């Protein structure tokens, strides 16, 4: 199998809704966001972050890291999809279709 197959390359999406009523809750939410950004996640939409991974094994490493920093309160979802599935996403800005752009640069070494 091609090691850069669109079925092998994965995207990990983290979506969350954390309480922000108190100063402490806002700090917890900000810390969670900073930690996932430090692990290579990029904002896709407000409270939705994603990360490109070369394989399912690599994705599992990052999923485990996110699970290790889950806050006590709030809702967090983690979804892993193939590059092929990610490429089939349809995005819209209002009623206008918007091209799907990937927030990473693919480096190939030969």
C-alpha positions as CSV (number, residue, x, y, z in Angstrom):
1,X,0.0,0.0,0.0
2,X,1.2,3.5,-0.8
3,X,2.4,5.1,2.4
4,X,0.8,8.4,1.4
5,X,-2.6,6.8,0.6
6,X,-5.7,9.0,1.1
7,X,-7.1,6.1,3.1
8,X,-4.0,5.8,5.4
9,X,-3.6,9.6,6.1
10,X,-5.9,10.6,9.0
11,X,-7.4,13.8,10.3
12,X,-8.2,14.1,14.0
13,X,-11.0,16.6,14.9
14,X,-11.5,17.8,18.4
15,X,-14.7,19.7,19.1
16,X,-15.6,21.0,22.5
17,X,-18.1,23.1,24.5
18,X,-16.5,24.1,27.8
19,X,-18.1,26.3,30.5
20,X,-16.8,29.9,30.7
21,X,-19.0,31.5,33.3
22,X,-16.4,32.0,35.9
23,X,-12.8,33.2,35.7
24,X,-11.6,29.7,36.7
25,X,-13.7,28.1,33.9
26,X,-12.4,30.5,31.3
27,X,-8.8,29.7,32.4
28,X,-9.5,25.9,32.1
29,X,-11.0,26.4,28.6
30,X,-8.1,28.6,27.5
31,X,-5.5,26.1,28.9
32,X,-7.2,23.2,27.1
33,X,-7.2,25.2,23.8
34,X,-3.5,26.1,24.3
35,X,-2.5,22.5,25.0
36,X,-4.2,21.1,21.8
37,X,-2.6,23.9,19.8
38,X,0.8,22.9,21.3
39,X,0.1,19.4,20.1
40,X,-0.3,20.6,16.5
41,X,-4.0,21.1,16.2
42,X,-5.2,24.1,14.1
43,X,-8.5,25.9,14.5
44,X,-11.0,24.9,11.8
45,X,-14.0,26.7,13.3
46,X,-14.7,28.2,16.7
47,X,-14.2,25.3,19.2
48,X,-13.3,22.8,16.4
49,X,-9.7,22.0,16.0
50,X,-8.1,19.5,13.6
51,X,-4.7,17.8,13.1
52,X,-3.3,16.0,10.1
53,X,-1.7,12.7,10.9
54,X,0.4,10.4,8.6
55,X,-1.3,7.2,9.9
56,X,-3.9,5.8,12.2
57,X,-1.1,4.9,14.6
58,X,0.1,8.5,14.7
59,X,-3.5,9.7,15.1
60,X,-3.9,7.4,18.1
61,X,-0.9,9.1,19.8
62,X,-2.6,12.5,19.5
63,X,-6.0,11.2,20.5
64,X,-4.4,9.7,23.7
65,X,-2.8,13.1,24.4
66,X,-6.1,14.9,24.1
67,X,-7.7,12.3,26.4
68,X,-5.0,12.9,29.0
69,X,-5.8,16.7,29.2
70,X,-9.6,16.5,29.3
71,X,-11.1,19.1,31.6
72,X,-13.4,18.1,34.5
73,X,-16.5,19.9,33.0
74,X,-17.8,20.4,29.5
75,X,-18.3,18.3,26.4
76,X,-15.5,17.2,24.2
77,X,-15.7,15.1,21.0
78,X,-12.9,13.4,19.2
79,X,-13.4,12.2,15.6
80,X,-10.8,10.5,13.4
81,X,-11.5,10.4,9.6
82,X,-9.4,9.5,6.5
83,X,-7.9,12.1,4.2
84,X,-10.4,10.8,1.6
85,X,-13.3,11.5,3.8
86,X,-11.9,15.0,4.7
87,X,-11.6,15.8,1.0
88,X,-15.3,15.0,0.5
89,X,-16.4,17.7,3.0
90,X,-18.5,20.5,1.6
91,X,-18.0,24.0,3.1
92,X,-20.2,27.0,2.7
93,X,-19.8,30.7,3.6
94,X,-23.5,31.6,3.8
95,X,-24.9,30.2,0.6
96,X,-21.6,30.4,-1.3
97,X,-19.6,27.2,-1.6
98,X,-16.1,27.6,-0.2
99,X,-13.1,25.4,-1.2
100,X,-11.8,23.0,1.4
101,X,-8.2,24.1,2.3
102,X,-5.9,22.1,4.3
103,X,-4.1,23.8,7.2
104,X,-0.8,22.0,6.7
105,X,2.0,21.6,4.3
106,X,2.7,18.1,3.1
107,X,6.4,17.4,2.8
108,X,7.6,14.5,0.7
109,X,11.1,13.3,1.0
110,X,12.6,11.1,-1.7
